[in-house]
Amino acid sequence: MQQFTEHQLDGVVIVSAVGAVDMLTAPKLQEAIDAVVERKPAGLIVDLTDVDFLGSAGMQVLVLTQKRVDGQSRFAVVADGPATSRPLKVTGLTDYVDLFSTLDAAVADLRDD
């Protein structure tokens, strides 16, 4: 099974991750996201619903992505639970990145703009 996959839903590109996003896997996530960002989509969502560990390298990918898309695309992260949303909240990243607990909520928000 591929760890990072991409699909579209209602004009929004979603990059989904599975398993651990750590210093070994974060570069692959960055590559997957960079490929999407180059196409300048209206919206980009990183879905961490199936991630069971989010390390600092994974969080850095999210910060870099926010900086890279700033102004050209809407960007959101889907994370819910202690393995993903908690580290994002504790580190204060939710001040910079839009965080949603469900993919449906994130897609609805990005479509509203």
PEFENGI-V814961 format. One line per field, one symbol per residue. ss: DSSP state (@ for helix, = for strand, . for the rest). Layout:
ss=???
//
This chain:
ss=...======..==========....@@@@@@@@@@@@.....============.@@@@@@@@@@@@@@....=====......@@@@@@..@@@..===..@@@@@@@@@@.
//
